[in-house]
C-alpha cells in the first residue's frame, strides 16, 4: 500500500495538510499510519477532518475502503490516534527542562498528572465508542496503563525521547482513538492537563520496565483505563467540572453527549442480538 498512501499524502499536501511520515503498521489487512505535522489545537482538529476525508476519498477512487474503527479485527492490533501535546508561552516550550527525567519540566509533570487523574472521564470523549474498548484491552500494545514512560508502549502517556531539542519536547497521549470528535477530544485533553497544572497534581513515578514483568504487588498499584464505554460515561458523570472551567464545555454539552451515548449507542447495542451469540447459542 506504499503507492496508495503516497497518493493520499500528495492530496493532503495540495490542500495544506503537511505530513511528516507514513508507513505500514503492525496489524494485518493494510493497517497504516500517516502522521501529520503539529499545529495549533483548532487547526489540528481541522486537519484531522480533512485527513479522514482525503484518506477515504483516495481509497474509494482506487477501489479500496478505509475504516477508522479502533478495533475492526478480532485478535489483531487496534488503531489509535496518538496525540502529541506541548504548551508554549512567549515562544518557549514550557514542557522542556534539560537534566530531568526525559527533560520534562515540572509544568509538564503536572499536565501529565491532570491527564492521568481525569483519564476515566477523558475516555468518554477521547475513546467514545463501544468499539473503543475492544482496543483498550491487555496486549496488542494497547495503552491501558495509567502511567507515563519513555519506553513502555502499554503506558497511556509516552514521552518521545529520540530528540532532546526544545522544539521536539512533548508528551504523547496514546489512549484516544480516531472514532473521537477531534474538537471535543483535543479541548478535553487540554482542560485535563490545565487542571493538573492549576492544582499541582503530581503523577505516579514513571515506569520504564515491561509491565508484564513487574512484581504482582507493584503491578496491582497501576490503575487502568475504563473497561467499557459504560464505565467511561459513569466517570464523566462524576468528573466533569474541570471541563467546564471558563465555559469551555457547558453542562448542556456534557448532558447531551451522555444522553446520546447511553440511548443511541450503549442501549442500541445492548438490545440487539450479536452475531457471535448466534454462533454460541443458536443450536442450544
C-alpha positions as CSV (number, residue, x, y, z in Angstrom):
1,X,0.0,0.0,0.0
2,X,3.0,2.3,-0.3
3,X,1.7,3.8,-3.6
4,X,-1.8,4.3,-2.2
5,X,-0.6,6.0,1.0
6,X,1.7,8.2,-1.1
7,X,-1.3,9.3,-3.2
8,X,-3.2,10.2,0.0
9,X,-0.2,12.2,1.3
10,X,0.1,14.1,-2.1
11,X,-3.6,15.1,-2.0
12,X,-3.3,16.2,1.6
13,X,-0.3,18.4,0.7
14,X,-2.4,20.0,-2.1
15,X,-5.0,21.2,0.5
16,X,-2.5,22.4,3.0
17,X,-2.2,19.4,5.4
18,X,1.5,18.8,6.0
19,X,2.6,15.1,6.6
20,X,5.8,14.1,8.2
21,X,5.9,10.3,7.7
22,X,3.8,7.4,6.6
23,X,4.3,3.6,6.8
24,X,2.6,0.3,7.2
25,X,1.7,-0.5,10.8
26,X,1.9,-3.9,12.6
27,X,-1.6,-5.2,12.1
28,X,-2.8,-7.1,9.1
29,X,-5.3,-6.0,6.4
30,X,-3.3,-3.0,5.4
31,X,-3.2,-1.1,8.7
32,X,-1.4,2.2,8.0
33,X,0.0,5.2,9.8
34,X,0.1,8.7,8.3
35,X,1.5,11.3,10.7
36,X,0.6,15.0,10.3
37,X,2.9,17.8,11.4
38,X,1.9,19.6,14.6
39,X,-0.1,22.8,14.6
40,X,-2.4,24.7,17.0
41,X,-5.3,23.0,18.6
42,X,-8.2,24.1,16.4
43,X,-6.1,23.9,13.2
44,X,-5.1,20.4,14.1
45,X,-8.7,19.3,14.6
46,X,-9.5,20.8,11.2
47,X,-6.6,18.8,9.7
48,X,-8.0,15.6,11.3
49,X,-11.3,16.1,9.5
50,X,-9.5,16.9,6.2
51,X,-7.3,13.8,6.7
52,X,-10.2,11.5,7.1
53,X,-12.0,12.9,4.1
54,X,-8.9,12.6,1.8
55,X,-7.9,9.1,3.0
56,X,-11.4,7.8,2.4
57,X,-11.8,9.5,-0.9
58,X,-8.4,8.4,-2.3
59,X,-9.1,4.8,-1.2
60,X,-12.5,4.8,-2.9
61,X,-11.0,6.1,-6.1
62,X,-8.7,3.2,-6.0
63,X,-11.3,0.6,-5.3
64,X,-10.5,0.3,-1.6
65,X,-12.2,1.1,1.6
66,X,-10.9,2.7,4.8
67,X,-12.1,2.3,8.4
68,X,-11.2,4.4,11.4
69,X,-12.8,1.9,13.8
70,X,-10.5,1.4,16.8
71,X,-10.7,-2.4,16.7
72,X,-12.0,-3.7,13.4
73,X,-10.3,-7.1,13.5
74,X,-10.5,-9.7,16.3
75,X,-7.2,-10.8,17.8
76,X,-5.2,-8.1,15.9
77,X,-3.8,-4.7,16.9
78,X,-6.3,-1.9,17.0
79,X,-5.9,1.6,15.6
80,X,-5.2,4.5,18.0
81,X,-4.9,8.3,17.5
82,X,-1.7,9.0,19.4
83,X,-1.9,12.7,20.2
84,X,1.3,14.7,20.8
85,X,0.9,17.8,23.1
86,X,3.2,20.6,24.2
87,X,2.5,24.0,25.7
88,X,4.3,27.1,24.6
89,X,4.5,30.6,26.2
90,X,6.2,33.6,24.6
91,X,8.0,31.4,22.1
92,X,9.2,29.0,24.8
93,X,8.2,25.3,25.2
94,X,7.2,25.2,28.9
95,X,7.3,21.4,28.9
96,X,11.1,21.4,28.4
97,X,13.7,21.4,31.2
98,X,17.1,19.7,30.4
99,X,18.6,17.4,33.0
100,X,15.3,15.9,34.4
101,X,13.6,12.6,33.6
102,X,13.0,12.8,29.8
103,X,13.8,16.5,30.0
104,X,10.3,17.2,31.3
105,X,9.6,20.4,33.3
106,X,7.5,20.4,36.5
107,X,4.7,22.0,34.4
108,X,4.8,19.1,32.1
109,X,4.6,16.7,35.0
110,X,1.6,18.5,36.4
111,X,0.0,18.4,33.0
112,X,0.6,14.6,32.9
113,X,-0.9,14.4,36.4
114,X,-4.1,16.0,35.2
115,X,-4.4,13.7,32.2
116,X,-4.0,10.7,34.4
117,X,-6.3,12.0,37.2
118,X,-9.1,12.6,34.7
119,X,-8.4,9.7,32.4
120,X,-11.7,7.9,33.1
121,X,-13.9,10.9,32.1
122,X,-11.5,11.7,29.3
123,X,-12.1,8.3,27.8
124,X,-15.8,9.1,27.4
125,X,-14.7,11.8,24.9
126,X,-11.4,10.6,23.5
127,X,-12.4,6.9,23.2
128,X,-16.1,7.4,22.8
129,X,-17.5,4.2,21.1
130,X,-18.3,0.8,22.3
131,X,-15.7,-0.5,19.9
132,X,-13.0,1.7,21.5
133,X,-13.0,-0.8,24.4
134,X,-12.3,-3.8,22.2
135,X,-9.0,-2.0,21.6
136,X,-8.3,-0.9,25.2
137,X,-7.6,-4.4,26.5
138,X,-4.3,-6.0,27.7
139,X,-1.9,-6.9,25.0
140,X,-1.6,-5.7,21.4
141,X,0.5,-2.7,22.6
142,X,-2.8,-1.2,23.9
143,X,-2.2,1.9,26.1
144,X,-4.3,0.9,29.1
145,X,-2.0,1.6,32.0
146,X,-2.3,5.0,33.7
147,X,1.4,5.7,33.9
148,X,3.9,7.7,31.8
149,X,7.1,6.3,30.4
150,X,9.9,6.9,27.9
151,X,9.7,3.4,26.6
152,X,6.6,1.5,27.7
153,X,4.1,1.2,24.8
154,X,1.3,0.0,27.2
155,X,1.6,3.3,29.1
156,X,-1.2,5.7,28.2
157,X,1.4,8.5,28.1
158,X,4.7,8.0,26.4
159,X,7.5,10.6,26.2
160,X,9.2,10.6,22.8
161,X,12.9,10.7,23.5
162,X,14.5,10.4,20.1
163,X,15.3,14.2,20.1
164,X,16.5,16.3,23.0
165,X,15.8,19.6,21.3
166,X,13.4,22.1,22.9
167,X,11.1,22.3,19.9
168,X,10.6,18.5,20.0
169,X,9.8,18.1,23.7
170,X,6.2,16.9,24.1
171,X,4.1,14.2,25.6
172,X,2.2,11.6,23.6
173,X,-1.3,10.7,24.9
174,X,-1.9,7.2,23.4
175,X,-5.4,6.4,24.7
176,X,-7.5,8.4,22.2
177,X,-8.7,6.7,19.0
178,X,-9.8,8.0,15.6
179,X,-13.5,7.5,16.4
180,X,-13.5,10.6,18.5
181,X,-14.6,14.2,17.6
182,X,-11.1,15.9,17.5
183,X,-12.5,19.3,18.5
184,X,-14.0,17.9,21.7
185,X,-11.2,15.4,22.3
186,X,-8.3,18.0,22.0
187,X,-10.2,20.5,24.1
188,X,-10.9,17.9,26.8
189,X,-7.2,16.8,26.9
190,X,-6.1,20.4,27.3
191,X,-8.6,21.1,30.1
192,X,-7.5,18.0,32.0
193,X,-3.8,19.0,31.7
194,X,-4.5,22.6,32.7
195,X,-6.4,21.3,35.7
196,X,-3.3,19.3,36.6
197,X,-1.2,22.5,36.4
198,X,-3.7,24.6,38.3
199,X,-4.0,22.1,41.2
200,X,-0.4,20.8,41.0
201,X,-1.4,17.2,40.5
202,X,1.8,15.1,40.7
203,X,1.6,11.9,38.7
204,X,2.9,8.5,39.9
205,X,6.6,7.7,39.2
206,X,7.4,6.7,35.6
207,X,7.7,3.0,34.8
208,X,10.1,2.0,32.1
209,X,10.1,-1.7,32.8
210,X,7.8,-4.1,30.9
211,X,4.6,-4.0,32.9
212,X,4.1,-7.7,32.4
213,X,7.4,-8.4,34.2
214,X,6.5,-6.4,37.3
215,X,6.1,-7.9,40.7
216,X,2.4,-8.6,41.4
217,X,2.3,-6.1,44.3
218,X,3.7,-3.3,42.2
219,X,1.5,-4.1,39.2
220,X,-1.5,-4.1,41.4
221,X,-1.0,-0.4,42.1
222,X,-1.1,0.5,38.4
223,X,-4.5,1.9,37.5
224,X,-6.1,1.1,34.2
225,X,-8.3,2.9,31.7
226,X,-12.1,2.1,31.8
227,X,-13.0,-1.4,30.6
228,X,-16.2,-0.3,28.7
229,X,-17.9,2.8,27.3
230,X,-20.5,2.5,30.2
231,X,-17.6,2.8,32.7
232,X,-16.2,5.8,30.9
233,X,-19.6,7.5,30.8
234,X,-20.1,7.0,34.5
235,X,-16.7,8.5,35.1
236,X,-17.7,11.6,33.0
237,X,-21.0,11.9,35.0
238,X,-18.9,12.0,38.2
239,X,-16.0,14.1,36.9
240,X,-16.9,16.9,34.5
241,X,-16.2,20.1,36.5
242,X,-12.7,20.5,35.1
243,X,-14.1,20.6,31.6
244,X,-16.4,23.5,32.4
245,X,-13.8,25.9,33.6
246,X,-14.0,29.1,31.6
247,X,-17.2,27.7,29.9
248,X,-15.0,25.7,27.5
249,X,-17.6,22.9,27.9
250,X,-21.1,23.6,29.3
251,X,-23.5,21.4,31.3
252,X,-25.7,21.2,28.2
253,X,-23.0,19.8,26.1
254,X,-22.0,17.2,28.6
255,X,-25.6,16.2,29.3
256,X,-26.4,16.0,25.6
257,X,-23.3,13.9,25.0
258,X,-24.1,11.5,27.8
259,X,-27.7,11.1,26.8
260,X,-26.9,10.4,23.2
261,X,-24.2,7.8,24.1
262,X,-26.5,6.0,26.6
263,X,-29.6,5.9,24.4
264,X,-28.2,5.5,20.9
265,X,-25.0,3.5,21.4
266,X,-25.0,1.6,24.6
267,X,-28.7,0.7,24.7
268,X,-28.8,0.4,20.9
269,X,-26.1,-2.3,21.0
270,X,-27.3,-4.0,24.2
271,X,-30.8,-4.6,22.9
272,X,-29.7,-6.2,19.6
273,X,-28.6,-9.8,19.2
274,X,-24.9,-10.1,18.4
275,X,-23.6,-12.3,15.5
276,X,-21.4,-14.2,17.9
277,X,-24.4,-15.0,20.1
278,X,-25.8,-17.0,17.1
279,X,-22.5,-18.9,16.9
280,X,-22.7,-19.7,20.6
281,X,-26.4,-20.2,21.3
282,X,-28.4,-20.8,18.0
283,X,-28.3,-24.6,18.4
284,X,-28.9,-24.9,22.2
